[in-house]
């Protein structure tokens, strides 16, 4: 009787299910096919699909691995501190706990894992895996989800490492993503920046001019470094010490001596090669500049 009354009241607006009752949620427009999926908006848990609950107006799953989520939280902390390898290890452990507990991996953990891998894109293996994980993230979340937007932003950062954007249009993950050559910045747009700490009071302009006079050679150093490291910024630190040495003879003037401290970067690395290349150009130029001032400073040369 009550179901018939509901049908009578709604017959002018839409067709009515004869089995509906006043207490039936489907009569309020929450049919199963209309319920929100994971990460879609909701007003209450009744609006979410089965196994999901409404938190902060978003449908979220209840099945989680506490240990897995703890490892993911640690991964986020390590990434924020700049420890990308540690973050990747923590996220890998998170995925392992979800797998061992046989709990489906939530997309938010997978998306964060992909972001950590993408942040470590100087390692080609990390960049390749990051592209795959982030694509998996994009496929798993709704089109308007902030997770999808962030994942796409991370993927955009991988274009300069060789990511083929067309692969992201597929409805499944690809075997390889970094199939294009790395995007190489135009060398005519490279700049040479020189700073010193502490900065010599009188001779800093002469230092900047001496280093700047070697720009073409420094660009060549950058090209070699970029090819070896896939990094677009090359930075070299040179510790200088300038002092005056008096003459033993009264009729002979003393001289200013510029000393260069040895490099401290690990041998056999792209950074070591860049340091040697830059020093071979800069040291003769600085000596020729005849810096007549007593100082001790770390000169930083950046090409980017």
Number of C-alpha atoms within 10 A of each C-alpha: 6 11 17 14 14 18 19 12 11 12 11 9 7 9 10 17 13 11 12 18 17 12 9 13 14 14 18 10 11 16 13 14 8 12 19 23 20 24 25 20 19 21 14 14 19 17 25 26 22 14 12 20 20 23 15 11 15 21 26 23 18 10 12 14 21 12 15 25 19 15 23 26 18 19 28 24 16 19 22 12 11 14 15 20 16 18 27 26 17 24 27 17 19 26 22 16 19 19 14 10 12 10 14 12 18 20 21 16 21 20 25 26 27 27 26 28 30 28 20 20 22 15 14 17 13 19 27 22 20 27 32 23 24 30 26 21 25 23 18 18 21 16 13 10 15 12 21 22 15 17 24 19 13 21 26 15 16 24 18 20 24 18 24 18 15 8 17 21 10 10 11 12 17 13 10 13 24 23 13 13 12 15 14 15 13 7 13 8 7 17 14 18 14 20 16 19 11 11 14 16 10 13 17 17 11 14 22 18 15 20 22 19 13 15 17 13 16 26 20 15 20 25 19 15 23 18 13 14 16 20 18 18 13 22 17 20 19 21 16 18 16 18 16 13 11 12 11 9 8 8 7 9 10 13 13 16 16 20 14 13 10 9 15 10 15 10 10 8 13 20 18 17 18 24 22 15 19 24 18 13 18 23 18 12 18 18 15 10 15 16 20 15 18 16 17 18 16 17 20 15 22 18 18 16
